[in-house]
Amino acid sequence: MKVCVAVLAGLASLAALQAGKPINATCPVKGPKYASKPDITVVHEGQVIGFC
């Protein structure tokens, strides 16, 4: 079970690395005054979303 979780986590991070630059310039959590960071992302429905 632990191996499966580790493999899935690895695949998720690999998908984020391959996906590229986030589609948003600002943080969806803190608002438009804060820029999103390209190293804090999640892939949602095939799009890379950046967070702050």
Phi and psi in degrees as a GROMACS rama.xvg file:
@    title "Ramachandran Plot"
@    xaxis  label "Phi"
@    yaxis  label "Psi"
@TYPE xy
-62.6115  -35.2226  LYS-2
-66.1347  -41.7078  VAL-3
-62.0879  -43.3874  CYS-4
-63.6047  -42.5571  VAL-5
-64.5461  -40.5456  ALA-6
-65.6523  -43.9128  VAL-7
-64.524  -40.1754  LEU-8
-64.0711  -39.8027  ALA-9
-64.6651  -41.2197  GLY-10
-66.1275  -38.0589  LEU-11
-64.9059  -42.8353  ALA-12
-69.6032  -33.5149  SER-13
-65.3161  -39.9073  LEU-14
-63.153  -39.2291  ALA-15
-66.4073  -38.9214  ALA-16
-67.3451  -37.7988  LEU-17
-77.4784  -23.6898  GLN-18
-69.6462  -33.7022  ALA-19
101.936  -146.202  GLY-20
-74.2327  140.909  LYS-21
-62.048  149.74  PRO-22
-81.0601  -15.4209  ILE-23
-109.019  145.396  ASN-24
-95.1403  -24.0192  ALA-25
-113.688  160.877  THR-26
-75.5966  127.35  CYS-27
-75.03  -12.2527  PRO-28
-94.9898  -51.573  VAL-29
-87.2987  -18.5409  LYS-30
110.488  -179.909  GLY-31
-68.682  -12.5402  PRO-32
-77.4873  -12.7922  LYS-33
-114.932  130.782  TYR-34
-78.4373  145.99  ALA-35
-78.6287  147.799  SER-36
-99.4486  130.102  LYS-37
-67.6858  -14.3697  PRO-38
-95.0862  -3.08607  ASP-39
-117.709  94.3858  ILE-40
-136.366  165.586  THR-41
-141.576  146.155  VAL-42
-97.4133  121.554  VAL-43
-127.637  119.175  HIS-44
51.3057  39.6335  GLU-45
84.5777  -0.419837  GLY-46
-112.969  142.377  GLN-47
-88.5437  122.693  VAL-48
-110.231  126.501  ILE-49
-93.4503  145.019  GLY-50
-123.11  170.694  PHE-51
